[in-house]
């Protein structure tokens, strides 16, 4: 949908440049954004693609003053004709909505109803208008059945939908989304994108999506840009179609069928987060051998993350049994990489667990292999979501675990970075490491898994060798 003649653009960048604030170990950081110029007409649906660390998230955050990163900015960013630096918090909330890559970075209240009301209350919206906006938003997104639910009990897909609804209840005219489908299963992704398309077409909201997986969005988009050299360059939408080809990029030599001894056994496992809540795991069983890479697949809310935490000993079972012979040599990568990041620089993060037996040279070599060498002096929270994911992955790898527990390890990564992660996982398995990975990334699972378990209704409904599982599935086999 193009803007009418003479209508001000929804978003306009003119000569935008940005460098992050310098750290002591890196006094002259290189610019992340360089002479970026871009015009987005009102009503457009724009895709912003690019490699991990190319500046997509930084560019998006510079368009929303409350979350703009610390550093040196040049040039101008205008939203609906106004310089973003002239927007007070109220004007910004009414003009620009932002949906983070992880909904957990955005949701602040304990219940769905309070989360939807939170921003409106801060704006001082009258009660009658607030009730109307919330009711209409819930109706539009189908939220009413879980309107009074606790946010902690929502599935990943529901949390992502709540984050979108919480942004739109403010009625912004421009909506910015950072990797909004990276935590969704294939079915939930299609449902989410269908609703986002309706937001764009029916409500007239201009949409800009930063994504590493544009294939599913191409049919909704009006234009696309690729971040190259710190600036967006327009590309043909047709060039973004097609599959990932991940397996072909790392070779189809496969992983040997694991013949190692049984290392992890979970039997008749029951777990729920609230005393009177629903059972997330109910009579779940799982076993894992040395050298095995087991992929856990299933819909959002099926219990994949909970099963990982149960094996790790983080979620203590209410009933059932767990035998983990590798508990003293295990590493757990949670769904949110920020849970592992607490130091002032990337290099300090990499060295945090060096007492486990690795040195600085090894840490720097892994950082270089994962594309983090140029970011050693930056604060971890100044990294892109994908770079944070790689940093957290590097930290767990450096401990040389014999049991590797990974929750959505490729979230927010481009194809090249996914290949790096897949290669490292395969290498770990060949060395005898047992790997348990929860993922919605079908191409990644195909590339690394020796076996797959399907979770449904709190149980492990099916376990097969990976090739058979994907060949026979009409949902995860696509």
N, C-alpha and C positions, 0 to 999 in steps of 0.2 A: 504494500500500500504506500504510495508516494504521497508526499505532502503537497498541498495545493500551492499554486504559484503565489509567491510572496509570503508564505507561511514560514515562521522562523524554524530552524532545525531543532529537533529534540535534543541533539548533542552535537557540539562542534569543538574540535580541537584545532588550535593554530600554533604551530611551532613548539609543541609541547616537549619539554625535556625534563628528566628527573634523575637524580642520583641519591642513593640512600645516605643517611648520616654516617660519617666516617667513624670507624672504631680505631682504637689506639694502634692495633696491629695492621690496619689498612687505612692510612691517612688520606689516600687519594682514590676513593672508589670510582670504578668506571660507571658511566651513565647507564641506567637500565632502559630509559626511554630517550630517544634521540630525534628531535625535529619531527615529531609526530603530528600529522594533520589529518583530520577526518571529519566528515559531515554525515550525520544520520538524520534523515527526514522523519517527521512525525508519522507514526503508524508503521514504521519499518520493523522487520524482524531480521536482526543482524547476527551472523555468526562470527566470532573472533577466535581464530585457531592459531596454532604456533607450537614450537617445541617447549618442553618443560624448561622453565626459567627464562622464557623469551620476553616476559614483561606483561603478559595478559592481565594477571591479577593486579599488578601495580597500576596499570593504565585504568582499570575499572575502579579501583579504590580512589584514584585521584579525582574521579567524577562525583564522589560523595564525601564532602568535607569532614564529616564526623569520624570517618574511618580512614582518611588519607594517611599514608605512611609518613614517618619523619624523614626529612631530607631536604634537598635543594631542588626547587621546581622553577622551570622557566616556561615561557609561553602562557597560553590561556586555555581554560576549559570553560565552555559556556553550556548551560542547560536551559533550553527554551529561551535563549537570547540573553541570559544573565550569567555573569561570571560567578563560578561556584564559590569564590571567596566572599561574594556579597550575600550569600545565602545564610541566614541564621538557621538554627536547628529546626524551627517550625517550617520555614520555607523549604528547606532541604527535604524534610519528611514528606511534604506535600508534592514535591517535584520529582524526587528520585527514590525509588525503592531498590533495596539491595538484598539478594539472597546468597548467602555464603555457601562455599563448597560443602561444609559440614553443618547441618542444622544445629548441632550441639553448640556451635560457636555463636548461634543467634538466639536460641530459645532460652529465656531467662526465668520463666514462671513455672510453677509446679503443675498447673493444669491447663488444658486447652482453652477453656473459657477465659481464664486470666491472661493467657498469652495473647489472645486476640484483642483483649481490651487494653493491654499494657500501653501500647503506643498512643492509642486514642486518649487515654487518661492523661498521659504526659502532654498531649497537645491541648488539653482542656476542652475536648469535644463535648457538647451538651449530651446529657443522658439519653434523650430520645433519639438524637442522631447516632449516638454510639450503638444503641440497641439495633437500629435499622441497619447500620453498616455491617455489624457482626452477623445479624440474621441473614442478610443478603449474601454476604461472603460465604457463610456456612452452606447456604442453599446452593450457591454456584459450584462449590467444590465437593458437596456431598459430605460435609463434616458433621452434620447434626447427630448421627448415631454415636459418635465418640466425643461430643462437645464437652462433656463433663469428665472425660478420662484424664488420668494423670499423664503428664508428658513422658515420664520415665517408663510407662507401660506401652507406649506407642511403638510400632514397628519403624524401621528405617524409612520406609516409603511414606508412612503417615507423618513422621517428623519432617520429612522434606516437603510434603504437602502443606503442613502447618506453617513452616517457614515462609513458603510462597504466599499463603493466605494472610499471614501476619504482615507481610509487606504490602499486599494489595488492599487490606482493609483501610490503609492510610490513603488510598486512592491516588497513588503517584501517577504521573503522566509518562515517566520513563522508568523502566524496570531493568536492572542489571543483575545477571545471574552468573555465578562462577561455578562451573562444573556441576550443574544442578542434578544430573542423573547418575553421578559416579557411584552412588551408594544404592542404586535401585536394581531390582531383578528385572529380567527382560520384559515381563508383562507390566510391572509397575512403571517402567520407563515409558512404554507406549502410552499408558494412561496419563502419566504426568505431562508428556509432551502434547497430548491432545488437549488437555486443559490449558496449557500455556498458549497453544495456538488460539483457543477460544478467547483467552485474555487479550491477545493481540488483535484478533479480527473483530470480536463482538464488543469488547470494551474500549477498543481504540488505544490501548497502551503500547507505546514503543518498547520493543524488547531487544536487548543486546545480551547474547549468551557467549561466554568464554568456555570453550570445550576442546578436549582432545578426541572426542568421539562424535564428529559432526554427521556421520552417515545417517543416523536416525532422524536428524533435524533438517536435512537438506530440503525436503519437500515443503517444509513450513517457511523457509527463509526467503527473504527478498534479495539479500546480498550477503557477501562474506568477505572478510579481511584476514590476512595472515600476518602475524607479527614477525618481521624480519629486520635484523639490525636495529631493533628498538623502535620500529615504526610500523604501523599497519599498512599493508599493500592490498588493494582489492584483487580478489581471485574469482575465477569462474566457479559457480556452485557445482557444476558437473564434475569438477576436479576433486571434489570432496566425497564423491560416492565411492562405493567399493568396500571390501573387507579389509581387515587389519593385516592378514598374511603373517601373523606372528610366528606360527610354527615353521613356515618356510624360511624365516629370517634367522632361526637358530639351528635349523637342521632337523630332519625327521629320523634321526638315528634312534630315538626313543630311549627310555630308561629300562634297564634290566629289571625283570620281575624280581621284587625283593624276596630274598630267601633268608634274611636275617631273623634273629630270634624275636619273639614277641616282647615289646618294650613297654607298651601302654595298653591297659585294659580297663574299660568302663562298662559296668553292668547294672541294669535296672536303675538307671540314674533318674532321679526326680529333683527338680529345682524350680522355685518361684521366687520372685523378688520381694513380694509383699506377703505378709502372713496369710491374708485372705485373698490374695491375687490368683490369677490363673497359673496353672503349671506351664512353664516354658519348656521344660524337659519333663517327659513322662515315660518312664520305663525305657530310657534310651540306652543302647548298647553300642560299643565301638572298640575296636582293637587296632593297634598300629605296630608295624614291625620296623626294625632297623633298615634303612635304605628305601623305605616306602614314602611316596608322596601321595597323601590322601587329600583329595579336594572335597570340601563340604559345600554342597549346593542346595538351593531351596529358595522359596520366596522370602521377602522381607518379613521378619518376625517369626520365622520358622524355628529359630533356636540355634543358628550356626555360631554366633558370637558367644552365646551362653555355653555351648558345648566346649568351645575353645577355652573359655575361662574356667570351666569345670576341670578340664584336663590339666590346666596350669595350676589348679589349686586356689584360684582367686575366688571363684564361686563355689562355696562349700555345699555339697549336696545335702538336701534334707533327708533323702533316702537313697540307697544304692551303694555301690562300692567302686573305688578307684584304685588301681594299681599302676604306679608310674615309676618305673625303674630308672628313669632319666631326670627325676625331679631336681637333682643337684646340678644338672648340666642342661638346663632348658632356657630358652629365650622366647619372650612373648612380644609380638608387635601388635598393639591394639589398633582399633579402627581409626582412632584419632591420634596422629603422630605427635601432636603437642603434648600428649600425656607423658612422653619420654624426653621432652625438651625443656631444660631448666637453666642452661648456662648462658653466658653473655655472648659467646661467639660459636660459630660452627666448629672451629678447631677444638674449643673447650668441650663441646658436646662429644666429639669423637674420642677424646682422651678421658672422659669421665670414668669409664669402667676399665681403665688400663691395668688396674691391679689384678685383673683376671688373667693377665699374662701376655698382652700385646704391647708393642712400642709405638712411638710416634711415626716412624717410617712406615710401618704397616698401616697405620690409620690414614696417613696422607696418601699412600698408594691406593687404598680403597676409595678415598674421597675423589681422587683423580679418575679412577675407573668408572665411578658413578656420576661424573660430571660436576663435582662439587668443589674442585680445586680453586676456582675463582671466587668462591663464596666463603672461604675459611675465616675471614675477618668480620663477616656480617653477623648481625644478631639473627638467631634462628627464626624469630617471628617476622623478620623482614623478607624471608624467603617465600617463594611461591608455594602453594599447597603441594605441588609435585615435588619440589626440592625438599620440603619438610619430610615428605614421605620417604624419599631416598636417604635423607640424613638419619631418620629413625631406623630404617632398614640396615644402614651401615653400622649403626651402634649395636644392634643385636647380632649381626654377622661377626663383628670383631671379637665377641666373647667365645667364638668357636663352639656353639652349642651342639649337643648330640640330639636334642629335641627342639625343633623350630616350629613355633606356633604363630601363624600369620593370619591377621584379619584384614581382608581387602588390601593386600600389599601393593596392588597396581593402581589404586584409586588416585586420580588426578595426574597420571603419567602419560606422556606421549608414547608412540610406538617404540622409539629407540630406547627409552628408559625402561619400558616393559620388557624388552629383549634383555637388557642388562639384569633386571630382577629375575627373569625366568632362567637365565644362564646360571646365575649364582645359586638359585634354588636347586637346579639340576646337579650342579657341582657338589652342593652339600649332601644331596641324596647319594651320589656316587661314592662319597667318602664314608657312607654308613649312617648319616644323620637321618633320623625319622622326621618327616615334615607333615604337619597338619595345617591346611590352608582353607579358610572360608573365603569364597569369592563369587562375585557375579560376572567376572570377566571370563567368558566361555573360551575365548581364544587362548588366554593365559592358562586356564585349566587344562585345555587340550595339549598345550605345549609342555607342561611340567608333571601332570598327574600320572601315577601308575594305577590309581584306583579312585573311585568316586562314591560318595555316600549322599543320598538324597534325604533331606530332612523334611518331614511333614507332620503336623499335629504333635510336635514335641518329641517325635521318635525318628530313629534312623530307619526309614521305610525300605531302603534298598541300598545295597553295596555291590558294585560290579567293577571289573577292570575298566580303566578309563575309556579305552577304545570302544568297547561294547556299549558302555553307558551313553556316550555321545552319539554313537551311530543309531541307537534305538530311541533316543529322546526327540520328541517333536517340539519341545520348549527350549531345552539347553543344547540341543544338537544343531541348531540353526547356524 
